[in-house]
């Protein structure tokens, strides 16, 4: 079932390269902050489509209509994510403060214990946040549903925590592998051209290496990055449907 989610999401994310380019343009202007919320809002639309769909269905990629609504959805998602991460952050700060009151091995032990507890709580918080966002989408965007802890925990319990964690680990691995392979291939191609360019002179070789770096950055921003963000959003949404 998890492999089916990955397969569906990998194919779904490649349905329209124009969508990837538009998201890439948003990412290009991320320093203005507003585009960040638009990207997050679009990914929320992907999740919304997934939680109301089925694995290996024929769901289309969402459109970019009603930008204001997309922006508001993005803000809501960011608020949910921040809210859930407050708990592990507070736990870490408490242990950090306690450690400053101690010295030597005892201080180090407190920090270590704090890091371990923060890590475990952080994983739970991340899962709760992502499933909470899916729960919000499934309930017609009702913001309060993202914080219905009992209902969200019930969803995760039904899917099973082990399956959720395994799915997220798989997403991380797939994301890293795809990003690495694409970057490495482009880098290798331009390295070969760059080495060959030495025959034409150091300036030509340097220009080829710079062009390779530019092409790598452009592909990462306008194609690979948006593709992976949609892939992750789709996978999260489909994971939620496993309990319905």
N, C-alpha and C positions, 0 to 999 in steps of 0.2 A: 504493500500500500504506500509506504514512504517513497519507494522508487518510482511509483506511478505519479506521485506528487511532483517529484523532481523532473520527470520526463515531460509531464504536462506543462510545468512552469518554464522549462527551457525552451519548449516549442512556442508557447504562448508569448514569451518575451520577444521573440524574433518575428512577430507577425507584421510589424510595420516599422521600417527603419526611420520614416519621417517622424514618428513619435519619439524615437530615441534622440534624434537631432534636436527636436524642440526642447526636450528635457535637458539636453546638453547645453543649449543656449541659456536656459534657466540657471544651470550650474555655473556657466561662465560668469554670470553676474551675481553669484552667491553672496559676495561681499555687501550687497545692498540689502541683505536679509529677506526682503519680500520674496525673491525667487526661491529661497530655502523653504518657505511655507508653501509655495506653489508646488514644488517637487514633492514635499511631504503630503500635500493635499491630493496630488495625482496618485501617489502610491496608495493613499487611503481609498481612492476610487477603485484601484486594482483589487484591493482587499475586499471592498464592498461587492464587487462583481464576483469574486471567488466564493465568498461566504454564501452567496445566493445561487451558486452554480454547482457543478459537479466536476469531478476529476475526469480529464479527457473529454470535456464538453466542447462546445463551439463558441465559447464566450469571446466577444470582440474586445479589443483594447478600448478603454474609456476614451472619450473625446476631451477636448480642452474647452468645451463650452462652459459658460457661467464661471468665469475666473474668480469672481468675488466669493462664490460658494466654495470653490476649491481652496482659496486662501484661508477661509474660515475653518474648513475641515483640517487644513494643515496646522493651524494654530491649536485647534482642539487636540490633535494627535501629539503635538510637542508638549502641551500641558500635561497630558496623561503620562507621557514618558518621563517627564521631569518629576511629577508627583510620586510615581512609583520608585524612582531612584533616590528620593529623599531619605527613605528608611535606611538603606545600606550606607548612605553617606553619613547620616547621623551616628550610626553604630560605629563606623570607622573613626569619626571625630571623638566620640566618647573614649574609645580605647587609646587614641592618640594623646588625648589630654591626660588620661590616667598614666600613660607611659612617661610623660614629662615629669610626673611627680615621683617617679622611681629612678633608680640608677642601675647600671650594669646589666647583668643577665636577667634580672627580674623585669627591667624595662623592655628588653628585647623580647622576652617571653610574652609580655602583654601585647606588644605590637604584633607578634606572630599570631597569637590567638585572635586578635582583632581582625587581622587580614583574612584568616581562615573563615571566621564567622561572617565577615563582610562579603567574602567570595560566595559562600553558600547562599546567604540572604540575597545577594545581588543576582544570582542566577534565578532564584525564585521570583524576585521582583521583575526581572526582564521578561520572564515567561508570563507573569501575571499582567504586565503592561501590554505585551503583544496580543495575548488572548483577550485582554480587556478592550483593546482597540477593535478586534474582530467582533467582540460581543456588542460593542457600540454600533458597528456597521450593520450587524445582523438585526439589531433592534431599531432600524430606521434612523440611525445617527443620534440616538438619545445619549447625550453626554454623560448623564448619571449612570448609565449602564456600564460605562468603562470602569466604574468604581464599586460595582456590586460584587464585593469580594467573595461572598458565599457562592453566588452563581458562577463566577469566573473559576473559582477553585473547583466547583462541581464539574465544569466543562473539562478542566485539565485532568481531574480524577477519572473522568469517563474516557478521555483519550489515553490516559495514563501518563504520569510524569516521565517515565523512562522513554516512552515514544516521543514525547515533546522534546526532551533533551537530545535524544538521538537525531531527531529531525533538524534541530538547530545546529548541532555539531556538523551534520552533513552539509547544511547550508554554508557554514563557515568554510569548510574544506573545499566545496565546489566553487565558492566565490574566490577564494585565494588561488586555487588551481587555474581557473579561467583567466583571472587577471594576470597571473604570473606567465602563463603560456603565451598569451597574446603579446604581452610586453616583451618577453624573451624572443619570440619569433621576429617581431619587428626590429628589435635591437640587433638580432643576429644578421638579418638581411642588410641593414644599413652598416653594420660593422664590416661585413664582407665588401660592400661597395666602398666603404671608407678606406679599407686596406688597399683595395684596387686603385683608389683615387690617389694614393701616394705616387703612383706612376706618373700622374699628371702634376704632382706638386703638393706640398704640405697644405697650401691654401685650399685646394680642391678637396683634399681629404677632410680638413676641418669643416668645410662647408657641408659635406655629406653627413658627417657626424651630427652637426647642428640640425640639419634637415631631419635626420632620423629622430632626434630628441623631440623636435616639433611635431612630427607625424605621430610619434608615440603618445605625446600629450593630447593631441587632438582626438585620436581614436579612443583613448581612455575616457576623455571628457564627453565626447559626442556619441559614442557607441557603446563601449564596454561598461562604463559607469551606469548609464541609464538602463542598459540591458540587465545588469545585475541587480539594480534596485527594483525593477519590475519583477524579476525572477524571485527575489526574496519576498516581496509583498504578496505575490501570487501564491507562493508556497505556504506562507503563514495563513492566508485566507483558506486555502484548501485543507490545511491541518485542522483548522477549526471545524470544518464540515465532517470530520471523522467521528464526531460525537452526536451528530444530528440524525 
